[in-house]
């Protein structure tokens, strides 16, 4: 695979490069080989199940591991845009309707995975703020453990937002991306991100949110008794992500402090959080 003219697409948890021949190389963090292998497996299974999804290359053994970092290889998508709320709702409805496969080892999704470590290592915050976040994490875990038993389980994306479903300009058919967190869990964890965009950030209008609800099948997350628990858990994950960048990025450190102030109720909703 020629890499001389590689172009950086995104530098996040995963680093994406565009290569010749409409190939995208996705470099995962150290120690994430099993996650990378599951992404490829999920892509192929979802395609067979009729879900439009980003395609892993078939002619390369996947993943390729270099210095404990897995590299997976994908077919580059044509020009595209983020999905509308209604398009996202329709894709999630199709995904959640699939039978949980017995042959694939999808993990049970844990909304709190890695958060304690991220907070402990978040030296961009003073110790008192990290202690408060850890107390919040413990409270959310307890509330989640009480709210979730008995909810139906299905295959969920795990990080469902409009940017992880894109619509190619030519075909107009939404395509599911970023399969890092795919697993088995309650549908509510997939539905909460867009609901939070509506209730806590005013990023989408009431009309768009209700279009999302209709496209999904009529279930409104914001009316569920456990909504605030999952909403805060999602916001805590977004805060921990920026906190992880704060050790080397002063703008990220400032943003992490702002997000903590929001979570503590010191800033009224709707909130404005900068993207990182």
C-alpha positions in Angstrom: 0.0 0.0 0.0 1.8 3.2 -1.1 1.9 5.8 1.6 4.2 8.5 0.2 1.4 10.9 -0.5 -0.7 10.2 2.6 -2.9 13.2 3.6 -4.1 13.6 7.2 -7.9 13.6 7.4 -8.4 13.7 11.2 -6.2 13.5 14.3 -8.4 12.3 17.2 -8.6 9.1 19.2 -8.1 7.5 15.8 -5.8 9.1 13.2 -7.1 8.9 9.6 -5.1 9.3 6.5 -6.2 9.4 2.9 -4.0 7.2 0.6 -3.8 6.7 -3.2 -6.6 4.7 -4.8 -9.4 6.0 -2.6 -8.1 4.2 0.5 -8.3 5.4 4.1 -5.9 4.2 6.7 -7.3 4.4 10.3 -4.6 4.2 13.0 -5.9 3.2 16.4 -4.5 4.0 19.8 -2.0 1.6 21.4 -3.4 -1.7 22.6 -6.7 -1.4 20.7 -6.1 -4.4 18.3 -9.3 -6.2 19.4 -11.4 -3.1 18.9 -10.0 -2.6 15.4 -10.7 -6.2 14.5 -14.2 -5.8 15.7 -14.7 -2.7 13.6 -13.8 -4.7 10.5 -16.0 -7.6 11.5 -18.9 -5.3 12.3 -18.6 -3.6 8.9 -18.9 -6.8 7.0 -21.7 -8.2 9.2 -23.7 -4.9 8.9 -23.3 -4.9 5.1 -24.6 -8.4 4.9 -27.5 -7.4 7.0 -28.4 -4.7 4.6 -27.2 -1.7 6.6 -25.3 0.9 4.5 -21.9 1.1 6.2 -18.4 2.1 5.5 -16.5 -0.8 3.8 -13.3 -2.4 5.0 -10.9 -3.4 2.2 -11.2 -7.2 1.5 -7.7 -7.8 0.0 -5.6 -6.9 3.1 -5.3 -8.8 6.3 -6.8 -6.6 9.0 -5.8 -5.1 11.3 -2.1 -4.4 10.5 -0.3 -3.8 13.8 2.7 -1.5 14.1 4.2 -0.8 17.5 1.1 -2.0 19.2 -1.1 0.4 17.1 -3.7 -1.3 14.8 -4.2 0.1 11.3 -7.3 -0.8 9.5 -7.9 -0.1 5.8 -11.2 1.3 4.4 -12.8 2.4 1.1 -12.9 6.2 1.0 -16.4 7.6 0.9 -17.3 10.1 -1.9 -18.2 13.7 -1.1 -20.8 13.7 1.6 -22.6 15.6 4.4 -23.7 14.8 7.9 -27.1 13.2 8.3 -30.1 15.2 9.3 -31.8 14.2 12.6 -34.5 12.4 10.6 -31.9 10.4 8.6 -30.0 9.5 11.8 -33.3 8.3 13.4 -34.1 6.1 10.4 -30.7 4.5 10.4 -30.8 3.8 14.1 -34.3 2.2 13.8 -32.9 -0.2 11.2 -29.8 -1.0 13.3 -31.7 -1.6 16.5 -34.2 -3.9 14.7 -31.5 -6.4 13.8 -31.3 -9.7 15.7 -28.3 -9.8 18.0 -25.9 -12.2 16.2 -24.8 -15.3 18.1 -21.6 -15.7 16.0 -20.1 -12.3 16.7 -18.5 -11.4 20.0 -19.9 -7.9 20.5 -19.3 -6.6 24.0 -22.0 -5.3 26.4 -21.6 -1.5 26.0 -20.5 0.2 29.3 -21.2 4.0 29.1 -18.7 4.5 31.9 -15.8 2.6 30.4 -12.4 4.4 30.9 -13.9 7.4 32.6 -12.3 6.9 36.0 -8.9 6.6 34.5 -9.5 9.7 32.3 -10.5 11.7 35.3 -7.7 10.5 37.5 -5.2 11.5 34.8 -6.9 14.8 34.0 -4.2 17.0 35.6 -5.6 20.0 33.7 -8.2 20.2 36.5 -7.5 21.0 40.1 -7.8 18.1 42.5 -11.1 19.3 43.9 -12.8 19.3 40.5 -11.5 15.8 39.7 -12.8 14.6 43.1 -16.2 16.1 42.2 -16.2 14.4 38.8 -15.4 11.0 40.4 -18.3 11.5 42.8 -20.6 12.3 39.9 -19.3 9.2 38.1 -20.2 7.0 41.1 -23.6 8.5 41.3 -24.3 8.0 37.6 -23.1 4.4 37.8 -25.6 3.7 40.6 -28.5 5.4 38.8 -27.7 3.5 35.6 -27.5 0.2 37.4 -31.0 0.9 38.8 -32.6 2.2 35.6 -31.3 -0.2 32.9 -32.1 -3.7 34.1 -35.1 -4.9 32.2 -34.6 -2.7 29.2 -34.5 -4.6 25.9 -31.0 -5.2 24.5 -30.1 -4.8 20.9 -27.0 -4.1 18.7 -26.2 -0.4 19.2 -23.7 1.9 17.6 -22.4 3.3 20.9 -21.6 6.8 19.6 -24.6 7.7 17.5 -24.6 11.4 16.4 -25.2 13.1 13.1 -21.5 13.0 12.1 -21.3 9.3 12.4 -24.0 8.8 9.7 -23.2 10.6 6.5 -25.0 11.0 3.2 -23.0 10.8 -0.1 -24.0 13.6 -2.5 -24.5 11.2 -5.4 -26.6 8.4 -3.9 -28.4 10.2 -1.0 -28.3 7.0 1.0 -27.1 7.4 4.6 -24.0 5.4 5.5 -23.0 4.4 9.1 -19.4 5.3 10.2 -17.0 4.9 13.2 -17.7 1.4 14.6 -15.3 1.6 17.5 -18.1 1.4 20.2 -20.5 -1.0 18.5 -21.9 -3.6 20.9 -25.0 -4.8 22.7 -26.9 -2.5 25.0 -30.1 -0.5 25.5 -31.3 1.5 22.5 -31.5 4.5 24.9 -27.7 4.9 24.8 -27.8 5.5 21.1 -30.7 7.9 21.3 -29.4 10.1 24.0 -26.8 12.1 22.1 -29.3 13.8 19.8 -31.7 14.4 22.6 -29.0 16.1 24.6 -28.2 18.3 21.5 -31.8 19.4 21.7 -32.4 19.8 25.4 -29.1 20.9 26.8 -27.3 22.6 23.9 -30.1 23.9 21.5 -28.0 22.6 18.6 -31.1 21.4 16.8 -34.6 22.8 16.6 -37.7 21.4 18.2 -38.9 20.5 14.6 -35.7 18.6 13.8 -35.8 16.7 17.1 -39.4 15.6 16.6 -38.5 14.6 13.0 -35.8 12.4 14.6 -38.4 10.9 17.0 -40.8 10.1 14.2 -38.2 8.6 12.0 -37.1 6.3 14.8 -40.6 5.1 15.4 -42.1 7.5 18.0 -40.0 6.9 21.1 -39.0 10.2 22.7 -35.9 9.8 25.0 -36.6 13.0 26.8 -39.8 11.5 28.4 -38.1 8.4 29.7 -37.5 8.4 33.5 -33.8 7.6 33.2 -33.1 10.3 30.6 -31.2 12.7 32.8 -28.9 9.9 34.0 -27.9 8.9 30.5 -27.7 12.6 29.3 -25.3 13.5 32.1 -23.3 10.3 31.4 -22.9 11.3 27.7 -21.9 14.8 28.7 -19.3 13.4 31.2 -17.8 11.4 28.4 -17.5 14.5 26.2 -15.9 16.3 29.1 -13.4 13.5 29.8 -12.4 13.5 26.1 -11.4 17.1 26.2 -9.8 16.7 29.6 -7.5 14.1 28.1 -6.2 16.7 25.7 -5.8 19.3 28.4 -2.3 18.2 29.5 -0.8 19.4 26.3 -3.4 21.9 25.0 -4.2 25.0 27.0 -7.4 25.6 24.9 -8.6 22.1 25.8 -7.7 22.6 29.5 -9.8 25.8 29.5 -12.7 24.0 27.7 -12.6 21.2 30.3 -12.9 23.7 33.1 -15.9 25.3 31.3 -17.6 21.9 30.9 -17.1 21.0 34.5 -18.7 24.4 35.5 -21.7 23.5 33.3 -22.0 20.0 34.8 -21.9 21.6 38.3 -24.8 23.8 37.5 -22.8 27.0 37.6 -23.8 27.9 34.0 -27.4 27.8 32.8 -28.5 25.7 29.8 -28.4 25.9 26.8 -24.6 25.4 27.0 -22.1 26.2 24.4 -19.2 23.7 24.2 -16.3 24.1 21.7 -15.5 21.1 19.5 -12.2 19.3 19.8 
